[in-house]
Amino acid sequence: MKYCSTRGGISGWSFEQALFSTGIVQGGGLLMPESIPCVSHDTLQQWKNLSYPELCKEIVPLFISEEEIPKEDISKLLDRAFAKFPLKEVVKVAKLKEGLNIAELWHGKTLAFKDLALSCVGQFLEFFLSKQKRHVTIVVATSGDTGSSAIEAIRGLEWVDIIVLLPKGRISNIQELMMTTVLDDNVHVIAAEDVTSDGLDDVLIGTIYNDEEFKIKHNLCTINSINWARVMVQIAHYFYSYFQVCKSVGQTVEIVVPTGAAGNITAGCIAKFMGLPIKLVAVVNKNDIIFRTLENGDHSLAESVIPSLAPAMDIQSPYNFQRILWLFSDMDTEFVDKLMKLFENERKFELSSEIMKKLNAVLSSYKLNDDGILQTMKTCWHDNQYLVCPHTAIAVSYVYGKTKHSTNEEAVPRICLATASPAKFPEAVLEAGLTPQTTPAVEALLTMQTKSIHVKGADDLGRVVRNKIESITSKVKNKPV
């Protein structure tokens, strides 16, 4: 398998090149496989009873050539990644009243779905770096969960340092503590006050990602959802969730996905193109650019990002959406490049009826405000004694609306992807009038020592990040061999 850019100009890249890129490649594109592997009905039948780790071992090798990482080695790397999960099956599905199915993707150490893919990405990085005796610095901006999952995957690795930028005051206290309490020497957290998660991305793109010379000099890469390897592993979420609720292989299943930067739902679109019979619902909060795009083709930035109870979805620039456009335009790089240039210059573009028809055959959207999130959390607890996080609550609300107002709700099975544990959001749980459910590990965070660099505003943030990168490079060069 080789990789190319959604905006043209790059093709024939290896998986290793895709893994170690900063995600946004020259010309502003994102990397995607040059072809999408097809999974036959017979193969789906063979996979239907596999566990989540077993499915990963079938799907991941479809995107990595045997010459780069032999399938046997991929299996070992995945075993090592999932060994960190306290739950043997790694992913669990809750089957609740009124056809409500919830795939709990959050049983990793940081209680977020991103642990699944990032634990694997960390192993892929170490596989190549340990052989080459080469150091890289990873730079990640987080809207809540990515940072802690990335840190957990990278902490203590010999050949990697990680810098995480977090939007201080715009994520939950537990989310922040999961990052700032990690004291490993190769982990560096920068807490930026008065900056949104979109603002963090803007700083990284403007001062780091667009500077090719700087990226090469300091061996930079990223492992947020721009990185192809993370999207690749997330494809398994959709196959596993499908098999848990379909009555027979071939039946259409609707998968409901809390959506921010659109990396996870991009993986769902790829699963669909591989042959999985699914429809997808991208659910969002009041930061609704994805909703407006899929409803009427209006892909325009709002005045500002609005803080919500679901902070990981407080995003107005879903950078992975160009991957979705590339897929549904039959890999038309000129089409994607034209739209993205419009977006960069005018902060908006409109989709034609032709591309909307293709998108809406697979994708729809739903949005919910904070009051709706709180009401859904209450209802789910009242009906099932089952607590959901604010992000998952939006997906649950969509399902409630379908099952309570439809006469043929049994026709299409549905499953929500639960992206985080409610234990990470005690403030929202309390606001819903419910009792937070904590864990000993979460409780321990409250009294642990913290370490971070504090920056106020975006103006100085680029300089601080570049200085930190340069100090890491200097440290590595001066390290005794």
CORBELLIN-V215244 format. One record per pair of residues at least 24 apart in sequence whose C-alpha atoms are under 7 Angstrom apart, sorted by sequence separation. I is the first residue (numbers start at 1). J is the second residue. If there is no record, write none. Layout:
((I/J) (I/J))
//
This chain:
((5/29) (6/30) (85/109) (135/159) (136/160) (137/161) (138/162) (139/163) (140/164) (141/165) (142/166) (162/186) (163/187) (164/188) (165/189) (166/190) (167/191) (168/192) (169/193) (253/277) (254/278) (255/279) (256/280) (257/281) (258/282) (259/283) (5/30) (6/31) (37/62) (134/159) (135/160) (136/161) (137/162) (138/163) (139/164) (140/165) (141/166) (161/186) (162/187) (163/188) (164/189) (165/190) (166/191) (167/192) (168/193) (252/277) (253/278) (254/279) (255/280) (256/281) (257/282) (258/283) (259/284) (5/31) (6/32) (160/186) (161/187) (162/188) (163/189) (164/190) (165/191) (166/192) (167/193) (251/277) (252/278) (253/279) (254/280) (255/281) (256/282) (257/283) (258/284) (329/355) (368/394) (392/418) (4/31) (5/32) (144/171) (165/192) (250/277) (256/283) (287/314) (289/316) (392/419) (3/31) (4/32) (156/184) (167/195) (285/313) (287/315) (391/419) (3/32) (4/33) (155/184) (167/196) (284/313) (287/316) (3/33) (4/34) (129/159) (145/175) (148/178) (156/186) (167/197) (234/264) (238/268) (328/358) (2/33) (3/34) (118/149) (122/153) (144/175) (148/179) (155/186) (328/359) (389/420) (1/33) (2/34) (114/146) (118/150) (122/154) (147/179) (155/187) (231/263) (235/267) (366/398) (389/421) (112/145) (231/264) (234/267) (235/268) (238/271) (388/421) (389/422) (115/149) (119/153) (388/422) (114/149) (118/153) (165/200) (232/267) (387/422) (151/187) (231/267) (235/271) (389/425) (52/89) (51/89) (52/90) (81/119) (110/148) (225/263) (390/428) (52/91) (81/120) (110/149) (78/120) (81/123) (77/123) (301/347) (300/347) (301/348) (300/348) (15/64) (299/348) (300/349) (299/349) (298/349) (299/350) (260/312) (298/350) (260/313) (297/350) (298/351) (143/197) (259/313) (260/314) (261/315) (297/351) (378/432) (142/197) (260/315) (377/432) (261/317) (262/318) (261/318) (263/320) (266/323) (260/318) (261/319) (262/320) (266/324) (374/432) (141/200) (261/320) (262/321) (297/356) (141/201) (309/370) (1/63) (308/370) (1/64) (1/65) (294/360) (294/364) (294/365) (291/365) (291/366) (291/367) (146/224) (288/367) (310/390) (286/367) (309/390) (310/391) (137/219) (138/220) (139/221) (140/222) (280/362) (281/363) (282/364) (283/365) (284/366) (285/367) (286/368) (136/219) (137/220) (138/221) (139/222) (140/223) (279/362) (280/363) (281/364) (282/365) (283/366) (284/367) (285/368) (286/369) (136/220) (137/221) (138/222) (140/224) (279/363) (280/364) (281/365) (282/366) (283/367) (284/368) (285/369) (226/320) (121/229) (121/230) (283/394) (118/230) (283/395) (117/230) (117/233) (117/234) (198/315) (197/315) (198/316) (198/317) (309/428) (258/391) (258/392) (258/394) (170/307) (258/395) (103/241) (257/395) (256/395) (171/311) (170/311) (254/412) (253/412) (254/413) (255/414) (256/415) (257/416) (252/412) (253/413) (254/414) (255/415) (256/416) (257/417) (253/414) (254/415) (255/416) (256/417) (144/311) (145/312) (246/413) (143/311) (144/312) (245/413) (143/312) (60/232) (60/233) (241/415) (56/233) (59/236) (56/236) (55/236) (24/209) (22/209) (52/240) (48/243) (30/226) (32/228) (31/228) (22/220) (22/221) (23/222) (21/221) (22/222) (20/221) (24/226) (23/226) (23/227) (45/249) (44/249) (19/227) (19/228) (18/228) (19/229) (39/274) (40/275) (38/274) (39/275) (36/273) (37/274) (38/275) (36/274) (175/424) (174/424) (172/425) (207/462) (218/473) (203/462) (191/452) (190/452) (191/453) (192/454) (193/455) (194/456) (195/457) (189/452) (190/453) (191/454) (192/455) (193/456) (194/457) (195/458) (188/452) (189/453) (190/454) (191/455) (192/456) (193/457) (192/457) (181/448) (177/445) (181/449) (183/451) (181/450) (180/450) (181/451) (180/451) (180/452) (97/384) (96/384) (30/323) (100/399) (98/403) (113/419) (112/419) (113/420) (112/420) (111/420) (112/421) (111/421) (103/415) (105/417) (101/414) (102/415) (103/416) (104/417) (105/418) (106/419) (101/415) (102/416) (103/417) (104/418) (105/419) (106/420) (100/415) (101/416) (102/417) (103/418) (106/421) (102/418) (6/323) (6/326) (8/333) (7/333) (6/333) (7/334) (7/336) (6/336) (7/337))
//
